[in-house]
Amino acid sequence: MEQKNNKKTIRSWAFFDWANSAYNLVITSTIFPAYYTIITTTQEYGDKVTFFGRTFTNTALSNYALSVAYLIMVILLPILSSIADYRGNKKFFMKLFTYMGGIACIGLYFFKLDTLEFGIICFSIAAMGYVGGVMFNNSYLPEIATPDQQDRVSAKGYAFGYIGSVLLQIICFVFVLKPELFGITDLSFPPRLSFLLVGLWWIGFAQIPFRKLPASSPNYAAINKKVVNNGFQELAKVWKQLKHMEILKRFLPAFFFYSMGVQTIMLAAAGFGEKVLHLGTAKLIAVILIIQLVAIAGAVLMSKFAKKLGNIRVLIFVVIIWIFACLCAYFVSNEYQFYALAAVVGLIMGGIQSLSRSTYSKFLPENTPDTASFFSFYDVTEKMAIVIGLFSFAFIEEVTGSMRNSIIALTSFFVIGLVFLLLLRRVERKLEKDI
């Protein structure tokens, strides 16, 4: 094992965020949601679409598809992390999910209204590739950085991710907004080209961490029943260990509830901007760029605050801001209000993601050999939160006919998360006194 805090290793690790964050920005946040909403809204059927013979509200269908993709990963991750821990082939799974997600994005190049089923399937597979890759990449954090450096390293990864994704977004932005410069007459071509570029970018830049991260010894023997069972046994083992970790066993419920809100907002915000406020692709991309650029500062800023005030205090502060942001979102009625809200969301989005990852990592047992299993538990918690959050958002929209009503549910998730964080802070103060 290489020495921890190696600058080249950390930089290479951060490039995985650079590589896959392009998916997060272009596919989940900007061009795909706008393109999807436009092509699935017709004069004849309005916002209703038919998917394998069943009729759905268009934005609800995409949210349902994502929630199913995340649910599949909740089931798969414990099994795969167990295999990675026992067989030492963590990097193999990072590669597998990266190629799966990248190829699915390339497949979205062929997505049009008459290929809706194919497009939704590729959209779901891309999400699975992203989730799987992130989990195995996260599990490297305690291996490459000491606890006192993990806030900084985690923030560096998010900063790399935001910078890399914005660069590709700008390239795609030129094609989408100025197709005439390239002699493009088919207006569906620029967004579809963007999906293709995301796949190539994701796979291409991922080669940097693949080359530099600590080597493993993959064992390609057949997966047997015992190994599959081991995945859930590993989760049970992690759960038993967590029962004796005062901070982590109280942190995870808080993380679960506020993640329902954070992740759902990230995945549904673009659909809200396009469908409710009718921003259009150009303004929507501008808004998301604001979020990404501010989020870089947010991740670094929250890391500095955490060093002075402690992670839990800063997380409490950030969740309170999220609650106010959700309340404001319910009343947003024009693009300028949306821009202002986007700036606030960007600042707290980068901070809460980066701090959550590093808080979990720094309180893990030192030198544990089961980092993949511990981060599988972390990812299962987060992905179950996304499944419930997205499903709730989609279901409430379908039942009430308004995305605004879905925002109320998100606010309640943040409030519950805040209560758990406040209880955690009490325990943390007690432990500090005992020391």
Residue pairs with C-beta under 8 A, 6 or more apart in sequence:
1 143
1 214
2 9
2 144
2 214
4 143
4 144
4 145
4 146
4 149
5 144
5 145
5 146
5 149
6 144
8 212
9 144
9 212
9 213
9 214
10 144
10 145
10 153
10 156
12 208
12 209
12 211
12 212
12 213
13 137
13 140
13 141
13 144
13 153
13 157
13 209
13 212
13 213
14 153
14 156
14 157
14 159
14 160
14 161
15 160
15 164
15 205
15 206
15 208
15 209
16 94
16 133
16 137
16 157
16 206
16 208
16 209
17 137
17 157
17 158
17 160
17 161
17 164
18 160
18 161
18 163
18 164
18 165
18 205
19 98
19 164
19 201
19 202
19 203
19 204
19 205
19 206
19 208
19 209
20 98
20 101
20 130
20 133
20 134
20 161
20 202
20 206
21 160
21 161
21 162
21 164
21 165
22 164
22 165
22 168
22 169
22 198
22 201
22 202
23 101
23 105
23 126
23 129
23 130
23 198
23 202
24 130
24 161
24 165
24 266
25 165
25 166
25 168
25 169
25 288
25 292
26 32
26 165
26 168
26 169
26 172
26 194
26 195
26 197
26 198
27 105
27 108
27 123
27 126
27 195
27 198
28 127
28 266
28 267
28 270
29 266
29 267
29 269
29 270
29 288
29 291
30 169
30 270
30 281
30 284
30 285
30 288
31 172
31 176
31 191
31 194
31 195
31 281
31 285
32 108
32 123
32 191
32 195
33 62
33 270
33 271
33 274
33 284
34 191
34 270
34 274
34 280
34 281
34 284
34 285
35 188
35 191
35 192
35 281
36 58
36 62
36 119
37 58
37 59
37 271
37 274
37 275
38 274
38 281
39 112
39 113
39 188
40 47
40 49
40 58
40 113
40 116
41 47
41 58
42 113
47 57
47 58
47 59
47 275
48 55
48 56
48 57
48 58
49 55
49 56
49 57
49 58
49 61
49 116
50 56
50 116
51 61
51 116
51 117
51 120
52 117
56 64
56 398
57 394
57 397
57 398
59 268
59 271
59 275
59 394
59 397
59 403
60 394
60 395
60 397
60 398
61 120
61 394
62 120
62 123
62 271
63 267
63 268
63 271
63 390
63 391
63 393
63 394
63 397
64 390
64 391
64 394
65 120
65 123
65 124
66 123
66 124
66 127
66 267
66 386
66 390
67 386
67 387
67 390
67 391
67 394
68 124
69 124
69 125
69 127
69 128
69 131
70 127
70 131
70 383
70 384
70 386
70 387
70 390
71 383
71 384
71 387
72 128
73 128
73 131
73 132
73 379
73 383
74 380
74 383
74 384
74 387
76 132
77 131
77 132
77 135
77 376
77 379
77 380
77 383
78 231
78 232
78 234
78 235
78 373
78 376
78 377
78 380
79 227
79 228
79 230
79 231
79 232
80 93
80 132
80 231
80 376
81 135
81 136
81 139
81 231
81 234
81 372
81 373
81 375
81 376
82 227
82 230
82 231
82 232
82 233
82 234
82 372
82 373
82 376
83 89
83 93
83 223
83 227
83 230
83 231
84 90
84 92
84 93
84 136
84 139
84 372
85 234
85 369
85 370
85 371
85 372
85 373
86 227
86 230
87 217
87 218
87 219
88 216
88 217
88 218
88 219
89 216
89 217
89 218
89 219
90 136
90 139
90 140
90 216
90 372
91 136
91 210
91 213
91 214
91 215
91 216
91 218
92 216
92 218
93 132
93 136
94 133
94 136
94 137
94 206
94 209
94 210
94 213
95 206
95 210
96 132
97 128
97 129
97 130
97 131
97 132
97 133
97 136
98 129
98 133
98 202
98 203
98 206
99 129
99 203
100 125
100 128
100 129
100 132
101 125
101 126
101 127
101 128
101 129
101 130
101 132
101 133
101 199
101 202
102 129
102 198
102 199
102 200
102 202
102 203
102 206
103 199
103 203
104 122
104 123
104 125
104 126
104 129
104 199
105 122
105 126
105 195
105 196
105 198
105 199
105 202
106 195
106 196
106 199
106 200
107 118
107 122
107 125
107 199
108 119
108 122
108 123
108 126
108 192
108 195
108 196
108 199
109 192
109 193
109 195
109 196
110 118
110 119
110 192
111 118
111 119
111 122
111 123
111 192
111 195
112 119
112 188
131 379
131 383
133 206
134 379
135 372
135 375
135 376
135 378
135 379
136 372
136 375
137 209
138 357
138 361
138 375
138 378
138 379
139 371
139 372
139 374
139 375
139 376
140 213
140 214
140 371
141 150
141 153
141 154
141 357
141 358
141 361
141 371
141 375
142 150
142 361
142 364
142 368
142 371
143 214
143 371
144 153
144 213
144 214
145 152
145 153
147 361
147 362
147 366
148 362
150 358
150 361
150 362
151 303
151 306
151 307
151 311
151 354
151 355
151 358
151 362
152 303
153 358
154 303
154 354
154 355
154 357
154 358
154 361
155 299
155 300
155 302
155 303
155 350
155 354
155 358
157 354
158 295
158 296
158 299
158 350
158 353
158 354
159 296
159 299
159 300
159 350
162 292
162 293
162 295
162 296
162 299
162 350
163 296
164 201
164 205
165 292
166 289
166 292
166 293
168 197
168 198
168 201
169 285
169 288
169 289
169 292
170 289
171 197
172 190
172 191
172 193
172 194
172 197
173 285
173 289
174 181
175 182
175 184
175 190
175 193
175 194
176 190
176 191
176 194
176 281
176 282
176 285
177 281
177 282
177 285
179 185
179 187
179 189
179 190
184 190
191 281
231 376
234 370
234 373
234 376
235 373
235 376
235 377
235 380
237 370
237 373
238 370
238 373
238 374
238 376
238 377
239 377
241 365
242 248
242 249
242 252
242 377
243 249
245 363
245 365
246 427
246 431
247 363
247 424
247 427
247 428
247 431
248 360
248 363
248 364
250 420
250 423
250 424
250 427
251 312
251 359
251 360
251 363
251 424
252 378
252 381
253 420
254 315
254 417
254 418
254 420
254 421
254 424
255 356
255 360
255 378
255 381
255 382
255 385
255 417
256 381
256 382
256 384
256 385
256 417
257 385
257 413
257 414
257 416
257 417
257 420
258 319
258 322
258 352
258 413
258 414
258 417
258 418
258 421
259 356
259 381
259 382
259 385
259 386
259 389
259 417
260 385
260 386
260 388
260 389
260 392
260 410
260 413
260 417
261 322
261 326
261 389
261 410
261 411
261 413
261 414
261 417
262 322
262 349
262 352
262 353
263 382
263 385
263 386
263 389
263 390
264 386
264 389
264 390
264 392
264 393
264 410
265 326
265 345
265 410
266 349
267 386
267 390
268 390
268 393
268 403
268 406
269 345
270 284
270 288
271 403
272 329
272 403
273 279
273 283
273 284
273 287
273 338
274 280
274 281
274 284
275 403
276 403
276 404
277 332
277 333
277 334
277 335
277 338
279 287
279 335
279 338
283 335
287 338
287 339
287 342
288 342
290 339
290 342
290 343
290 346
291 342
291 343
291 345
291 346
291 349
292 346
293 346
294 343
294 346
294 347
294 350
295 346
295 347
295 349
295 350
296 350
297 347
297 350
298 346
298 347
298 348
298 349
298 350
298 351
299 350
299 351
299 353
299 354
301 347
301 351
302 314
302 318
302 350
302 351
302 352
302 354
302 355
303 351
303 354
303 355
303 358
305 314
306 314
306 355
306 358
310 428
311 355
311 358
311 359
311 362
312 359
312 421
312 424
312 425
312 428
313 425
314 351
314 355
315 352
315 355
315 356
315 359
315 421
316 418
316 421
316 422
316 425
318 348
318 351
318 352
318 355
319 352
319 414
319 417
319 418
319 421
320 418
321 344
321 348
322 348
322 352
322 414
323 411
323 414
323 415
323 418
325 341
325 344
325 345
325 348
326 407
326 410
326 411
326 414
327 411
328 337
328 341
328 344
329 341
329 407
330 404
330 407
330 408
330 411
331 337
332 338
332 341
357 378
360 375
360 378
364 371
364 374
368 374
389 410
389 413
392 406
392 409
393 403
393 406
393 409
393 410
394 406
396 405
396 406
396 409
397 403
397 405
397 406
400 406
